[in-house]
Amino acid sequence: MSDLTPTQDRPGLHVSKPSPSAPATATAVCHCGATATATGDNQVRALVEGYTANHGPAHTKQGR
């Protein structure tokens, strides 16, 4: 399996939770240059909501 961590060349969002007792982790990179990381279920949830609302898919909606 290839590395799924987003980069400037491959922007996106990657979330991992290896087991129910482990904290979730996330990395986000947007094509606009914004980056973010989070550790812990609540922080990861906030990162995903913020990325979805303000980056990634949100950028394509603004152009319509």
PAKOL-248025 format. One record per residue (C-alpha): residue number from 1; residue in one letter; x, y, z. Coordinates in steps of 0.25 Angstrom, whole numbers. Example, Ala and Ser with C-alpha at 12.3 -4.5 7.8 and 13.67 -1.06 7.14 Angstrom:
2
+-----+----+-------+-------+-------+
|   i | aa |     u |     v |     w |
+-----+----+-------+-------+-------+
|   1 |  a |    49 |   -18 |    31 |
|   2 |  s |    55 |    -4 |    29 |
+-----+----+-------+-------+-------+
! end
This chain:
64
+-----+----+-------+-------+-------+
|   i | aa |     u |     v |     w |
+-----+----+-------+-------+-------+
|   1 |  m |     0 |     0 |     0 |
|   2 |  s |     5 |    14 |    -3 |
|   3 |  d |     7 |    25 |     6 |
|   4 |  l |    -7 |    32 |     8 |
|   5 |  t |    -1 |    44 |    15 |
|   6 |  p |    -6 |    57 |     7 |
|   7 |  t |     5 |    66 |     2 |
|   8 |  q |     5 |    79 |    -6 |
|   9 |  d |     6 |    70 |   -19 |
|  10 |  r |    -5 |    61 |   -14 |
|  11 |  p |   -14 |    70 |    -5 |
|  12 |  g |   -25 |    63 |     3 |
|  13 |  l |   -29 |    58 |    16 |
|  14 |  h |   -24 |    46 |    23 |
|  15 |  v |   -30 |    41 |    36 |
|  16 |  s |   -25 |    28 |    44 |
|  17 |  k |   -30 |    21 |    56 |
|  18 |  p |   -23 |     8 |    58 |
|  19 |  s |   -31 |     2 |    69 |
|  20 |  p |   -44 |     7 |    77 |
|  21 |  s |   -35 |    10 |    89 |
|  22 |  a |   -24 |    18 |    81 |
|  23 |  p |   -26 |    33 |    78 |
|  24 |  a |   -30 |    37 |    64 |
|  25 |  t |   -20 |    45 |    56 |
|  26 |  a |   -22 |    53 |    44 |
|  27 |  t |   -13 |    61 |    34 |
|  28 |  a |   -19 |    71 |    24 |
|  29 |  v |   -13 |    78 |    12 |
|  30 |  c |   -20 |    87 |     3 |
|  31 |  h |   -16 |    92 |   -11 |
|  32 |  c |   -17 |   106 |    -6 |
|  33 |  g |    -5 |   103 |     3 |
|  34 |  a |   -12 |   101 |    17 |
|  35 |  t |    -8 |    90 |    25 |
|  36 |  a |   -13 |    84 |    38 |
|  37 |  t |   -11 |    72 |    47 |
|  38 |  a |   -19 |    67 |    59 |
|  39 |  t |   -18 |    56 |    70 |
|  40 |  g |   -30 |    52 |    78 |
|  41 |  d |   -44 |    48 |    74 |
|  42 |  n |   -50 |    62 |    77 |
|  43 |  q |   -38 |    70 |    70 |
|  44 |  v |   -39 |    61 |    58 |
|  45 |  r |   -54 |    63 |    57 |
|  46 |  a |   -52 |    78 |    57 |
|  47 |  l |   -41 |    77 |    47 |
|  48 |  v |   -49 |    69 |    37 |
|  49 |  e |   -61 |    79 |    39 |
|  50 |  g |   -52 |    91 |    37 |
|  51 |  y |   -45 |    85 |    25 |
|  52 |  t |   -58 |    81 |    18 |
|  53 |  a |   -65 |    95 |    21 |
|  54 |  n |   -53 |   103 |    17 |
|  55 |  h |   -43 |    95 |     8 |
|  56 |  g |   -43 |    83 |    -1 |
|  57 |  p |   -57 |    82 |    -6 |
|  58 |  a |   -61 |    96 |    -2 |
|  59 |  h |   -51 |   102 |   -12 |
|  60 |  t |   -58 |    95 |   -23 |
|  61 |  k |   -72 |   100 |   -19 |
|  62 |  q |   -67 |   114 |   -19 |
|  63 |  g |   -64 |   114 |   -34 |
|  64 |  r |   -78 |   110 |   -38 |
+-----+----+-------+-------+-------+
! end
